[in-house]
Amino acid sequence: MHKIILLTISLTTLSLIGCSNGNSNTASKEFPKPGTVVAAAQMPVNDELNKFTYSIKVVADSEIKSGVYDVDVDYGPNFAEGKFTMPKGGEELKPLIRASSANSYVIGFKVAGDTTFYDYFEVSSNKGSTKMQYIKAYSF
């Protein structure tokens, strides 16, 4: 009887150790909470009559685990919003913003161990409209 109990305890212990080792090897991806601003930039817009600000925010969407982000753009009194999705396999990459021209921003990312800024999504605005488009495609 004691051998059966000892064997049961040993097998249970081994199975628990095996389960905990399996879980510690899998990398846990961390995503920002929905509604969190993950990147932002702004620049002045000067015209003959007004001094406006052109600003952009990248916000974690409710589908952040799929790599979906909201884009909020203010060009003076005008507001636009859109969405983009990070490349397949790169859902955990953090979006970064850089100015591209006087009226344009590029949203991109950097890969761990690489200093290259990868252009991905462009936002351009003027007095009458805001345009958002993917400019390159990637997959990981």
Secondary structure, 3 states (H helix, E strand, C coil): CHHHHHHHHHHHHHHHHHHHHHHHHCCCCCCCCCCCEEEEEEEEEECCCCEEEEEEEEEECCCHHHCEEEEEEEECCEEEEEEEECCECCCCCCCEEEEEECCEEEEEECCCCCCCCEEEEEEEECCCCEEEEECCCCEC
